Amino acid sequence: MLQVAVANPTSLARNAEKFNSFSFDICMVSETSATKYVQRTYAAQYKKQGLHLVWGCDVPSQQLRRDATESIRGLALGVALISKPSVTIRPTRQRLPEHWERTCRIMVGYAQLPSMSVRLICVYGVQCSAQGSFQKNLSIWRLILHLCSQSDIPTIV
């Protein structure tokens, strides 16, 4: 049986060991806060733990630094897929439209299971307290329905 987990860790930086201790085959992660720097720097730590990581779009930095160094902490956005060695995951070859990529709220990947492939759609919705959240989340769900209707491959959202 495939074990799928959903996590909102606030940040993927410095959490590889923690994720390795969890029981899952695939973990869909929202709110990675992973800037370009975090994606470059911490991917090796996840690999060292035996985890495979597919990043969504890199998140803008939460703070501007005077010395122009890159920040570890990004905005409260970002999605990623993590898998244990038992499952192979990969990013989609068909990129989302640029405006959807840059929201840092949705990504598509694929998992290769022993008998079939499964599409994975990882989503991080807009919190209810945010202005216009209903319309923004509705728009995300419409995109998900559109993606699901493009093919009959089994999909996990």
C-alpha positions as CSV (number, residue, x, y, z in Angstrom):
1,M,0.0,0.0,0.0
2,L,1.2,3.5,-0.9
3,Q,1.6,5.8,2.1
4,V,1.0,9.4,1.1
5,A,1.6,12.2,3.7
6,V,0.9,15.9,3.6
7,A,3.1,18.3,5.6
8,N,3.3,22.0,6.3
9,P,6.8,22.4,7.9
10,T,7.0,26.2,7.6
11,S,10.5,25.5,6.1
12,L,12.4,22.6,4.5
13,A,15.8,24.1,5.6
14,R,17.5,21.9,8.2
15,N,14.6,19.4,8.3
16,A,16.0,16.4,6.3
17,E,16.6,14.2,9.3
18,K,13.1,14.9,10.7
19,F,11.5,14.0,7.3
20,N,13.5,10.8,7.1
21,S,12.1,9.7,10.5
22,F,8.5,10.0,9.2
23,S,6.7,7.0,7.8
24,F,5.6,7.7,4.2
25,D,6.4,6.8,0.6
26,I,5.5,10.2,-0.8
27,C,5.1,13.4,1.1
28,M,3.4,16.5,-0.5
29,V,4.8,19.5,1.2
30,S,3.3,23.0,1.4
31,E,4.9,26.2,2.8
32,T,8.5,25.1,2.0
33,S,9.7,28.7,2.2
34,A,12.5,27.5,0.0
35,T,14.4,30.3,-1.7
36,K,16.8,29.5,-4.6
37,Y,19.6,29.4,-2.0
38,V,17.7,26.8,0.2
39,Q,17.0,24.7,-2.8
40,R,20.6,24.6,-3.8
41,T,22.0,24.2,-0.3
42,Y,19.7,21.8,1.4
43,A,18.9,19.4,-1.5
44,A,22.2,17.5,-0.7
45,Q,21.1,17.0,2.9
46,Y,17.8,15.4,1.8
47,K,19.7,13.2,-0.6
48,K,22.2,12.2,2.1
49,Q,19.2,11.0,4.2
50,G,18.1,8.8,1.2
51,L,15.2,11.1,0.3
52,H,14.4,12.2,-3.2
53,L,13.2,15.8,-3.5
54,V,11.4,17.6,-6.3
55,W,11.1,21.3,-5.8
56,G,8.4,23.6,-6.9
57,C,9.2,27.2,-8.0
58,D,11.7,28.9,-5.7
59,V,10.2,31.3,-3.2
60,P,11.0,35.0,-3.0
61,S,13.2,36.0,0.0
62,Q,11.5,37.1,3.1
63,Q,14.1,39.8,3.7
64,L,16.4,41.9,1.7
65,R,20.0,41.8,2.9
66,R,22.3,44.8,2.8
67,D,25.3,42.7,1.9
68,A,23.4,41.0,-1.0
69,T,23.8,37.6,0.5
70,E,20.9,35.2,-0.1
71,S,18.4,34.6,2.6
72,I,17.6,31.2,4.1
73,R,14.0,32.2,4.9
74,G,11.6,32.8,2.1
75,L,8.1,34.0,2.1
76,A,5.4,31.6,3.5
77,L,4.9,30.0,0.1
78,G,6.3,27.0,-1.8
79,V,5.5,23.4,-2.6
80,A,7.7,20.3,-3.0
81,L,7.5,16.5,-3.3
82,I,9.6,14.2,-1.2
83,S,9.8,10.4,-1.6
84,K,11.6,7.6,0.2
85,P,13.8,5.3,-2.0
86,S,10.8,2.9,-2.5
87,V,9.2,5.4,-5.0
88,T,10.7,7.3,-7.8
89,I,9.4,10.8,-8.3
90,R,10.1,13.4,-11.0
91,P,8.9,16.8,-12.0
92,T,6.4,17.2,-14.9
93,R,7.8,17.8,-18.3
94,Q,4.9,20.1,-19.1
95,R,5.5,23.2,-17.2
96,L,2.6,25.2,-15.7
97,P,2.0,28.6,-17.3
98,E,4.5,31.1,-15.8
99,H,1.9,33.1,-13.8
100,W,0.9,29.8,-12.0
101,E,4.6,28.8,-11.5
102,R,5.4,32.2,-9.8
103,T,2.5,31.9,-7.3
104,C,4.7,29.2,-5.6
105,R,1.4,27.5,-4.7
106,I,1.1,24.5,-7.1
107,M,3.3,22.0,-8.8
108,V,2.9,18.8,-10.8
109,G,5.1,15.7,-10.5
110,Y,4.9,12.0,-11.2
111,A,5.5,8.9,-9.2
112,Q,6.5,5.7,-10.7
113,L,4.9,2.8,-8.9
114,P,5.6,-0.9,-9.6
115,S,2.6,-1.3,-11.9
116,M,1.8,2.3,-13.0
117,S,2.6,6.0,-12.9
118,V,0.6,8.4,-10.8
119,R,0.3,12.2,-11.3
120,L,0.9,14.2,-8.1
121,I,-0.5,17.7,-7.8
122,C,0.8,19.5,-4.7
123,V,-1.1,22.6,-3.7
124,Y,-0.8,25.2,-1.0
125,G,-4.0,27.2,-0.9
126,V,-4.4,30.8,0.2
127,Q,-5.3,31.2,3.9
128,C,-8.9,32.3,4.6
129,S,-7.9,35.5,6.3
130,A,-6.1,36.8,3.2
131,Q,-7.9,39.3,1.0
132,G,-9.6,37.7,-2.0
133,S,-8.8,34.2,-0.7
134,F,-12.0,32.6,-1.9
135,Q,-11.5,33.7,-5.5
136,K,-7.8,32.8,-5.4
137,N,-8.5,29.3,-4.1
138,L,-11.4,28.9,-6.5
139,S,-8.9,29.8,-9.3
140,I,-6.4,27.2,-8.0
141,W,-9.2,24.5,-7.9
142,R,-10.2,25.3,-11.5
143,L,-6.6,24.9,-12.6
144,I,-6.5,21.5,-10.8
145,L,-9.7,20.4,-12.5
146,H,-8.2,21.5,-15.9
147,L,-5.0,19.5,-15.2
148,C,-6.9,16.4,-14.2
149,S,-9.2,16.6,-17.3
150,Q,-6.2,16.6,-19.6
151,S,-5.5,12.9,-19.3
152,D,-6.9,9.9,-17.5
153,I,-3.8,9.1,-15.5
154,P,-4.5,8.4,-11.8
155,T,-4.0,11.6,-9.8
156,I,-3.4,12.4,-6.2
157,V,-4.0,16.0,-5.1
